Amino acid sequence: MQVLSKTLIKNQMELEVEIPLDELQRFVERATIVLGESAKIAGFRAGKIPYDVLKQSLGEMAIYEKAAELAIEKTYPNVIKSESLETIGPPQVSVLKLAPGNPLVYKASVTLLPQVKLGDYRKMSIARKEIKVEEKDVDKVLKDLQKMQVKEKLTKEKAKKDDKIVIDMDLFLEKVPVDGGQARNHTVYLNEPYYIPGFAEELVGLGEGETKEFTLPFPKEYFQKNLAGKNADFKIKVISVFELELPKLDDDFAKTLRQASLEELKNALRQNIKQELLEKEELRLEDELLKEIAKKSDFGDIPEMLIKSETHKMVHELEDGVAQRGMEFKTYLENIKKTEEDLEKGFIPQATDRIKAALLIKEAAVQEKVDADDKEVEEEIKKFEETYKNEPTILERIRENESKDYLKNVVVNRKTLNLLKSLISPTKQ
């Protein structure tokens, strides 16, 4: 097999592959069997039809076209391996020469993974931020836990600033009803910040069955551009008012959360908050060090295919986030007056940064000889199996070779990031 390569712009390459006649003959024989399994010719069993008989029935070129398909499918991966190429996505293949009694010649146009020349990250230094748990952070979590055990009592009294109120609400903009601006049985906790400043304060003093109309401005940064910064008219009807009785923050309260005393509960919360802050700091550190290394590194041209794939992925991540907030993605796009194509275009700079980060982690792993052994991969598999233990479809695929390769890559990336952090920011908390 002979291979001629031609380098094109933006990490594109053309490979011209010639398969000699004697090698091609094996694929012709295989094509005869494959086509013969579906052909119906009187006097012959499926898969047992001789070449000459099949040629008369289907035509010789039909057999050779199938042979070319089988040959390309088999030889292309070997070509990529022998040429030591790292490609992205499937190739574009065209047959240049195919005729009985002649070699097969085909062309594969491939996109190559960009080359990276890393900056000297061993000379870089990034400071870790000091992790300190403030008492106000502990108090906030305590109050949130306290609210989870609140007792509600329906009252005929007027709503006070510490009550819960249930309302029907209609929203108008310049006396025209706002699409989607109607809410029924909408709950507002009057002692908590509302997304429209001043809204909760307008409801204090109202009782069951009462109505009120008022005007308030939406925040300038509000996500619905048609409302952001504009004065809106609200029509409110109170459905019900509830007095809220919070439990005392004492040892008995702590015992409901399986802690011996209030002080032990606070200590447990401090540890949890500290762990969360440490994890956030690790993510910040990773992001900063990758950006710093990227600034001092040289990258080959990043193919459009790679950028498009990453922006497409980012749109789907956004879509999942919107769904978790209980909103239809179509409605979200209408509110921000953008299309998915607009989002993808806007994501290009961020997508490019993400691609560069992935490329430099990959290159750093090669330079530092980071690998994952079978035991580490098995441990990662078990973590995934525990996470998805109630999803049989995912469990079936976890131990497939492709999934194992993915998980091995996850382990290698994590080990590489930890190594980079230890080199660039060696001081531990």
TORTI-307498 format. One line per field, with one value per residue (C-alpha): residue number from 1; residue in one letter; x, y, z. Coordinates in pm, 1 decimal. Layout:
<sites>
num: [NUM/...]
residu: [A/...]
u: [X/...]
v: [Y/...]
w: [Z/...]
</sites>
This chain:
<sites>
num: [1/2/3/4/5/6/7/8/9/10/11/12/13/14/15/16/17/18/19/20/21/22/23/24/25/26/27/28/29/30/31/32/33/34/35/36/37/38/39/40/41/42/43/44/45/46/47/48/49/50/51/52/53/54/55/56/57/58/59/60/61/62/63/64/65/66/67/68/69/70/71/72/73/74/75/76/77/78/79/80/81/82/83/84/85/86/87/88/89/90/91/92/93/94/95/96/97/98/99/100/101/102/103/104/105/106/107/108/109/110/111/112/113/114/115/116/117/118/119/120/121/122/123/124/125/126/127/128/129/130/131/132/133/134/135/136/137/138/139/140/141/142/143/144/145/146/147/148/149/150/151/152/153/154/155/156/157/158/159/160/161/162/163/164/165/166/167/168/169/170/171/172/173/174/175/176/177/178/179/180/181/182/183/184/185/186/187/188/189/190/191/192/193/194/195/196/197/198/199/200/201/202/203/204/205/206/207/208/209/210/211/212/213/214/215/216/217/218/219/220/221/222/223/224/225/226/227/228/229/230/231/232/233/234/235/236/237/238/239/240/241/242/243/244/245/246/247/248/249/250/251/252/253/254/255/256/257/258/259/260/261/262/263/264/265/266/267/268/269/270/271/272/273/274/275/276/277/278/279/280/281/282/283/284/285/286/287/288/289/290/291/292/293/294/295/296/297/298/299/300/301/302/303/304/305/306/307/308/309/310/311/312/313/314/315/316/317/318/319/320/321/322/323/324/325/326/327/328/329/330/331/332/333/334/335/336/337/338/339/340/341/342/343/344/345/346/347/348/349/350/351/352/353/354/355/356/357/358/359/360/361/362/363/364/365/366/367/368/369/370/371/372/373/374/375/376/377/378/379/380/381/382/383/384/385/386/387/388/389/390/391/392/393/394/395/396/397/398/399/400/401/402/403/404/405/406/407/408/409/410/411/412/413/414/415/416/417/418/419/420/421/422/423/424/425/426/427/428/429]
residu: [M/Q/V/L/S/K/T/L/I/K/N/Q/M/E/L/E/V/E/I/P/L/D/E/L/Q/R/F/V/E/R/A/T/I/V/L/G/E/S/A/K/I/A/G/F/R/A/G/K/I/P/Y/D/V/L/K/Q/S/L/G/E/M/A/I/Y/E/K/A/A/E/L/A/I/E/K/T/Y/P/N/V/I/K/S/E/S/L/E/T/I/G/P/P/Q/V/S/V/L/K/L/A/P/G/N/P/L/V/Y/K/A/S/V/T/L/L/P/Q/V/K/L/G/D/Y/R/K/M/S/I/A/R/K/E/I/K/V/E/E/K/D/V/D/K/V/L/K/D/L/Q/K/M/Q/V/K/E/K/L/T/K/E/K/A/K/K/D/D/K/I/V/I/D/M/D/L/F/L/E/K/V/P/V/D/G/G/Q/A/R/N/H/T/V/Y/L/N/E/P/Y/Y/I/P/G/F/A/E/E/L/V/G/L/G/E/G/E/T/K/E/F/T/L/P/F/P/K/E/Y/F/Q/K/N/L/A/G/K/N/A/D/F/K/I/K/V/I/S/V/F/E/L/E/L/P/K/L/D/D/D/F/A/K/T/L/R/Q/A/S/L/E/E/L/K/N/A/L/R/Q/N/I/K/Q/E/L/L/E/K/E/E/L/R/L/E/D/E/L/L/K/E/I/A/K/K/S/D/F/G/D/I/P/E/M/L/I/K/S/E/T/H/K/M/V/H/E/L/E/D/G/V/A/Q/R/G/M/E/F/K/T/Y/L/E/N/I/K/K/T/E/E/D/L/E/K/G/F/I/P/Q/A/T/D/R/I/K/A/A/L/L/I/K/E/A/A/V/Q/E/K/V/D/A/D/D/K/E/V/E/E/E/I/K/K/F/E/E/T/Y/K/N/E/P/T/I/L/E/R/I/R/E/N/E/S/K/D/Y/L/K/N/V/V/V/N/R/K/T/L/N/L/L/K/S/L/I/S/P/T/K/Q]
u: [0.0/138.7/43.6/110.4/28.4/-29.5/-55.1/-320.4/-414.3/-581.6/-463.9/-617.3/-438.7/-503.5/-397.3/-380.2/-381.7/-307.6/-405.0/-224.3/-421.7/-321.2/-435.2/-753.0/-838.9/-905.8/-1169.4/-1322.5/-1362.2/-1517.3/-1750.5/-1865.7/-1970.5/-2138.1/-2337.5/-2415.9/-2585.7/-2860.5/-2877.6/-3147.7/-3030.0/-3207.0/-3004.1/-2765.4/-2779.1/-2724.0/-2352.9/-2251.4/-2288.2/-1973.3/-1806.3/-1883.2/-2252.4/-2282.2/-2099.1/-2354.8/-2640.9/-2520.5/-2242.2/-1871.2/-1846.9/-2108.0/-1878.5/-1573.7/-1759.8/-1846.8/-1485.5/-1364.1/-1601.1/-1469.4/-1106.8/-1134.6/-1310.4/-1029.7/-722.7/-800.9/-739.8/-411.1/-304.4/-374.0/-174.0/119.9/140.3/121.8/-165.9/-414.0/-731.9/-1061.8/-1391.8/-1455.9/-1261.5/-1404.6/-1329.7/-1344.5/-1241.4/-989.6/-932.9/-1140.5/-1144.5/-1120.4/-758.5/-620.4/-513.4/-762.3/-670.3/-868.1/-826.1/-903.5/-927.6/-870.3/-866.5/-567.7/-551.6/-365.7/-5.8/82.1/414.2/377.9/527.1/763.8/496.6/755.7/866.8/513.2/365.8/4.2/-87.1/-355.6/-615.0/-647.4/-957.9/-1140.8/-1491.2/-1676.8/-1933.8/-2186.6/-2154.7/-2233.8/-2527.4/-2667.2/-2664.5/-2818.9/-3100.9/-3157.3/-3179.7/-3413.6/-3643.0/-3662.3/-3836.2/-4070.5/-4433.0/-4698.2/-5027.1/-5303.7/-5416.1/-5685.3/-5453.9/-5280.1/-4946.5/-4642.6/-4282.4/-4200.5/-4505.6/-4563.0/-4820.9/-4984.2/-5106.6/-5244.0/-5041.2/-5092.3/-4814.1/-4863.5/-4624.4/-4771.8/-5116.8/-5064.9/-5056.5/-4707.6/-4686.1/-4610.8/-4661.5/-4952.3/-4895.3/-5151.9/-5099.7/-4758.1/-4571.4/-4370.2/-4173.3/-4191.9/-3868.4/-3658.3/-3518.5/-3740.4/-3606.6/-3793.0/-3672.1/-3958.9/-4210.1/-4230.7/-4261.8/-4571.6/-4745.6/-4691.5/-5021.6/-5247.1/-5496.8/-5677.8/-5898.8/-5754.8/-5621.7/-5358.4/-5209.7/-4862.6/-4574.3/-4211.7/-3904.6/-3746.3/-3369.4/-3159.6/-2977.5/-3301.3/-3266.9/-3587.9/-3469.4/-3823.8/-3865.9/-3513.1/-3502.2/-3866.8/-4151.1/-4415.8/-4765.1/-4869.0/-5220.7/-5224.3/-5493.6/-5410.5/-5518.5/-5388.2/-5152.1/-4945.3/-4767.5/-4429.7/-4309.3/-3938.3/-3787.8/-3544.3/-3177.2/-3077.0/-2950.8/-3292.8/-3284.9/-2934.6/-3055.3/-3312.0/-3009.2/-2828.5/-2588.9/-2549.9/-2555.5/-2587.6/-2214.5/-2141.1/-2382.4/-2198.7/-1864.4/-1998.8/-2128.0/-1788.4/-1620.1/-1872.8/-1842.8/-1463.6/-1470.1/-1695.8/-1463.8/-1160.9/-1328.9/-1418.0/-1060.0/-928.8/-1155.2/-1044.7/-682.0/-723.0/-893.1/-627.1/-329.5/-470.4/-523.3/-169.4/-12.7/-222.5/-96.0/263.7/199.2/176.7/-115.8/-158.3/-466.8/-777.4/-1004.1/-1354.7/-1487.1/-1346.4/-1481.5/-1824.2/-1834.6/-1745.6/-1995.2/-2263.9/-2178.7/-2196.0/-2543.3/-2662.6/-2508.2/-2700.8/-3017.4/-2979.7/-2928.6/-3240.5/-3441.1/-3326.2/-3474.8/-3807.2/-3807.1/-3849.2/-3536.9/-3753.0/-3909.0/-3564.2/-3442.4/-3752.5/-3697.2/-3336.0/-3426.4/-3156.1/-3134.2/-2916.9/-2693.2/-2653.8/-2556.1/-2298.8/-2139.2/-2123.5/-1965.6/-1674.2/-1417.7/-1505.6/-1511.0/-1165.6/-1033.9/-1184.6/-1026.5/-686.9/-717.8/-792.7/-503.9/-250.1/-360.7/-315.7/30.2/134.4/31.4/258.1/553.7/517.0/450.5/120.8/-76.9/-353.0/-312.2/-585.4/-647.5/-710.2/-944.3/-1132.9/-1177.4/-1318.1/-1555.6/-1684.8/-1750.3/-1955.0/-2139.9/-2235.9/-2344.4/-2557.9/-2667.7/-3033.8/-2974.2/-2930.1/-2874.1/-2565.1/-2443.1/-2446.1/-2208.7/-1966.6/-1746.1/-1729.2/-1383.2/-1489.2/-1621.0/-1305.8/-1092.0/-1301.5/-1268.4/-895.7/-871.9/-1068.2/-817.2/-516.4/-657.8/-723.8/-374.2/-221.6/-412.1/-308.7/53.0/38.3/-114.1/158.8/425.9/275.2/106.9/287.3/156.6/-122.5/-394.8]
v: [0.0/338.3/667.0/1020.2/1309.9/1676.8/1939.7/2209.4/2523.9/2526.6/2180.4/2007.1/1721.7/1511.6/1148.5/964.1/590.8/321.9/-37.7/-280.7/-527.4/-835.3/-671.1/-541.1/-892.1/-996.4/-726.3/-827.6/-1179.6/-1044.7/-815.1/-1117.8/-1294.5/-985.1/-903.0/-1269.3/-1287.9/-1049.4/-1145.6/-1387.4/-1598.8/-1921.0/-2232.3/-2069.6/-2031.5/-1692.0/-1626.2/-1911.0/-1738.8/-1758.4/-1435.1/-1484.3/-1554.4/-1250.9/-1036.4/-1127.2/-1048.1/-724.0/-604.6/-619.4/-254.6/-313.0/-577.2/-349.7/-56.5/-274.6/-398.0/-35.9/44.3/-250.9/-170.5/193.9/99.4/-144.3/45.6/405.8/349.7/175.1/468.7/715.9/499.5/444.2/817.4/902.0/1144.6/1271.3/1348.2/1510.6/1373.7/1146.8/1189.5/1302.1/1015.1/1003.9/720.7/838.1/512.4/195.1/-52.1/-432.9/-545.6/-218.9/-95.4/103.2/467.1/682.1/1023.2/1098.8/1462.5/1483.9/1749.3/1731.7/1810.8/2143.0/2131.4/2300.3/2443.7/2491.6/2787.2/2714.3/2659.9/2544.8/2907.7/3033.6/3102.6/3156.0/3231.7/3036.9/3244.2/3197.9/3003.0/3153.2/3069.6/3378.1/3345.9/3523.0/3232.7/2984.3/3199.3/3211.8/2831.9/2801.1/3032.6/2832.6/2512.4/2690.2/2789.1/2427.0/2345.6/2643.1/2592.4/2779.8/2902.6/3042.1/3379.5/3637.9/3911.4/4159.0/4040.0/4136.1/4155.3/3806.4/3634.0/3430.1/3555.8/3377.7/3599.9/3614.0/3858.7/4025.7/4227.3/4512.8/4719.9/5048.7/4910.3/4605.3/4258.6/4109.8/3769.8/3521.0/3791.9/3620.2/3412.8/3226.9/3113.7/3276.8/3252.8/3543.5/3535.2/3894.4/3886.0/3765.8/3971.6/3958.5/3981.6/4312.4/4549.3/4691.4/4424.0/4244.4/4575.3/4660.2/4347.0/4414.7/4518.4/4335.5/4074.9/3779.7/3882.7/4232.3/4379.9/4636.8/4804.0/4959.0/5041.1/4929.4/4929.3/4599.1/4570.8/4699.8/4365.3/4160.2/3870.8/3955.7/4247.2/4369.1/4431.0/4523.2/4873.3/4949.3/5053.3/4782.2/4790.9/4514.5/4407.5/4191.1/3987.1/3820.1/3455.7/3377.2/3492.9/3262.5/3338.9/3166.1/3016.2/2935.8/2683.7/2814.7/2771.5/2561.8/2214.6/2059.1/2203.1/2060.8/1716.5/1715.6/1732.0/1448.0/1675.3/1658.8/2036.0/2366.0/2420.6/2082.8/2169.5/2497.5/2314.7/2067.5/2356.1/2529.5/2215.3/2180.8/2546.8/2524.0/2220.5/2404.1/2706.3/2481.6/2318.6/2660.2/2775.9/2467.2/2544.4/2909.3/2802.8/2556.4/2819.4/3081.0/2851.2/2722.5/3080.6/3176.5/2876.2/2942.9/3304.3/3181.6/2891.0/2873.0/2695.6/2579.6/2688.0/2560.4/2395.7/2528.5/2177.5/2180.5/2527.1/2439.9/2121.9/2309.6/2594.7/2336.5/2162.3/2492.6/2568.0/2228.5/2296.7/2624.2/2444.7/2195.0/2481.6/2659.6/2336.3/2293.7/2636.3/2511.8/2714.1/2602.2/2677.0/2816.1/3062.4/3157.4/3233.2/3440.8/3639.2/3724.9/3772.0/3537.0/3217.0/2913.1/3030.8/3369.1/3191.4/2974.7/3282.2/3453.8/3145.4/3130.9/3318.3/3109.6/2790.3/2872.3/2915.7/2581.2/2406.7/2559.0/2444.8/2088.2/2091.5/2216.7/1960.9/1689.7/1818.4/1861.3/1500.9/1388.0/1599.2/1497.3/1132.9/1123.1/802.3/603.4/236.4/-27.8/6.2/382.6/333.9/61.7/294.4/560.9/306.1/211.4/578.5/611.1/287.6/421.5/756.5/595.2/284.4/356.4/412.0/66.8/205.1/398.5/106.9/-121.0/110.8/200.7/-105.5/-78.9/2.0/348.3/434.2/297.9/516.1/818.0/743.6/686.3/1029.1/1175.5/1027.3/1146.3/1499.8/1514.6/1389.0/1637.7/1930.3/1825.8/1804.7/2149.7/2297.4/2142.9/2292.5/2637.7/2684.2/2449.6/2597.1/2380.9/2481.5]
w: [0.0/-104.2/65.5/-62.5/170.4/93.3/368.5/316.0/509.2/853.2/955.2/654.5/478.6/170.3/169.0/-160.8/-97.9/-356.5/-282.1/-516.1/-723.1/-523.9/-198.3/-359.0/-473.9/-113.2/-84.6/-420.4/-283.6/34.6/-165.2/-366.6/-45.1/104.4/-208.3/-260.8/78.8/-32.0/-401.7/-517.4/-811.3/-902.0/-826.6/-577.9/-201.2/-37.5/14.0/-217.3/-553.5/-774.2/-883.2/-1255.5/-1188.4/-959.9/-1217.6/-1483.3/-1245.4/-1079.5/-1308.7/-1237.3/-1126.4/-855.0/-707.0/-733.4/-577.8/-279.8/-266.9/-263.4/26.3/226.1/139.1/246.5/569.3/652.2/532.6/636.7/1013.2/928.9/711.3/995.8/1235.5/999.4/921.9/1297.0/1243.5/1502.2/1313.7/1407.7/1285.9/986.4/660.0/328.5/92.7/-285.2/-517.4/-778.6/-965.4/-965.9/-1253.8/-1287.1/-1319.6/-1170.8/-826.7/-617.5/-560.3/-317.4/-159.0/205.8/313.5/687.5/957.6/1190.8/1559.9/1599.5/1715.0/2045.1/2160.9/2534.4/2715.6/3002.8/3266.1/3521.1/3553.0/3615.9/3957.8/4060.2/4421.2/4596.7/4779.2/5153.6/5246.6/5542.4/5662.6/5788.1/6067.8/5845.4/5600.7/5879.1/5994.1/5640.6/5607.3/5953.4/5852.7/5533.3/5741.5/5979.3/5692.2/5580.5/5910.9/5910.8/6014.4/5815.5/5960.1/5740.2/5872.5/5802.8/5926.7/5701.2/5559.8/5766.1/5644.9/5778.4/5622.6/5309.6/5063.1/4768.8/4485.8/4135.1/3926.7/3588.6/3427.3/3180.9/2973.4/2853.2/2942.3/2715.7/2881.7/2869.8/2702.8/2980.4/3244.3/3416.2/3730.4/3934.8/4295.2/4289.6/4622.0/4761.6/5088.0/5206.6/5405.7/5107.5/4816.3/4507.2/4151.8/4110.4/4384.4/4588.6/4483.2/4819.9/5003.7/4795.5/4926.5/5298.2/5458.4/5212.4/5331.1/5175.0/4881.4/4854.7/4530.4/4448.8/4140.5/4132.7/3899.0/3938.8/3711.2/3605.4/3670.0/3381.3/3359.1/3349.4/3102.4/2910.8/2701.0/2633.7/3010.0/3121.8/3271.5/3186.1/3416.1/3436.8/3582.7/3821.9/3914.5/4225.8/4400.4/4731.6/4750.3/5098.7/5373.9/5594.5/5918.9/5936.5/6262.3/6259.4/6502.7/6763.6/6679.2/6977.8/7067.6/7000.7/6649.2/6597.4/6704.7/6422.8/6191.9/6374.3/6561.1/6940.6/6992.7/6812.2/6842.4/6682.0/6401.3/6344.1/6337.1/6079.8/5868.7/5888.6/5756.1/5473.4/5376.6/5387.5/5158.3/4911.4/4916.3/4860.9/4562.0/4417.0/4468.0/4287.6/3990.7/3990.6/4007.4/3720.4/3505.8/3577.3/3521.6/3191.9/3073.2/3176.2/3004.3/2692.6/2679.0/2664.7/2424.5/2046.2/1881.4/1525.1/1331.5/1505.8/1245.7/1191.9/1253.3/1607.2/1686.6/1547.3/1753.6/2072.3/2019.8/1945.0/2272.0/2461.2/2323.6/2448.2/2789.7/2801.9/2692.0/2978.6/3223.7/3100.3/3130.0/3491.0/3563.8/3427.8/3106.2/2746.3/2543.1/2262.3/2507.9/2636.7/2283.9/2214.8/2534.7/2451.0/2082.6/1954.1/1750.5/1821.1/1537.7/1712.3/2033.4/1854.4/1695.4/2034.3/2191.3/1944.3/2164.0/2471.1/2264.5/2129.1/2484.8/2587.1/2289.5/2368.6/2729.8/2619.5/2372.4/2624.1/2886.4/2624.8/2530.8/2895.1/2961.2/2677.5/2793.1/3156.9/3062.6/3252.7/3205.9/3375.7/3460.6/3456.2/3830.8/3802.9/3508.4/3696.3/3995.3/3762.0/3607.4/3952.9/4032.1/3714.0/3787.9/4130.6/3984.9/3712.3/3901.6/3821.6/3449.7/3287.7/2935.9/3051.2/3264.7/2959.1/2772.3/3053.6/3002.7/2625.2/2486.5/2369.8/2718.0/2882.2/2654.0/2751.2/3123.7/3088.6/2928.6/3222.5/3467.8/3265.1/3239.3/3612.2/3696.9/3452.8/3603.1/3952.8/3838.6/3677.6/3992.8/4206.1/3979.1/3933.7/4271.3/4511.7/4838.7/4976.8/5220.2]
</sites>
